Amino acid sequence: MEKVKEFIVDYIQREYTISEDIDIMELNYVESGYIDSMGMIQFIAVIEDEFGISFSDDELAEPDIKVVGKLINMVVKKLEEV
């Protein structure tokens, strides 16, 4: 899980520095403006490539995929299924 968290947080922070007073696990990176909707497609593709997983259209439509902590949990769950 730490590897997944580190990868996701590092990716988001490549473009922007996330303030220390923000709970990263609760951060909605789309609504907060860290990644726009077009960037999110690329972000998800990078995650899929990095971890050898894929998200279904239903998963991509879930609001949870836009929240860092919930996205991490989704990736970890997929890795356990592989």
N, C-alpha and C positions, 0 to 999 in steps of 0.2 A: 504493500500500500504506500509506503514512503516513496518508493521510486515513482509511482504514478502521481502522487501529490507533487513531488519535486518537479517532474516533467511539466505538469499542467501549470503550476505556479510560475515556473521559469518562462514558459511560453508566453503567458499573459504579461509578465514583467519585462519581456524583451522590448515591448513598445512603450509601456507605461510603468511607472513606479507606483506600487500600491502602498498607500499610507499605512503606517504601523498600527494606527488605531482602528483599522477596518478588520473585522473578523473574516479572514480569507475564506473560511469554510462556508460562510453564509453569503459571500459576494455573488451577486448576479452580474456576471461580467459583461453581459449584453446591455442590460438596463443601465448599468453604471458607466457605459461608454468605453470600456476597455477594449472590447471587440465588437465591431458592427456585424450586421446580419450576413454580409458577404464574407467578412473575415471569419465568421463562425463556421462557415462551410469549409474553409481551408483549415481552420483549427481542428475540426472533427476529422478531416481527412488525414492530417498529420498524426493525430492520436491513433487512428485506425492503423496507419502504416507503422508507427513506432511499436505498437503492442500486438500487431497481427490480429486485430479484431475488426468487426464491422457492426455498425448500428443499423437497425431496421428503420424504415420510414416512420413507424409508430414511435420508436424511441426518439428519433430526431424531432418529432412534433411535441414531445413532452416538455413542459416548462422546466422540469428538474435538470435537463441537460445544460441549462444556462446558469446553474448555480454550482460554484466550484466544488463544494463538498459532496453534493449529490452526483455530479459528474464523476468525481473520483470513485465514489461507491459503484456507479454504473460500470466503469472500466474494470474495477477490481472484480466485480461479479462476473463480467464477461471473461476475464482471465481465468477465473475458477472453473468456468464451464468448458474451457478449451482442453 
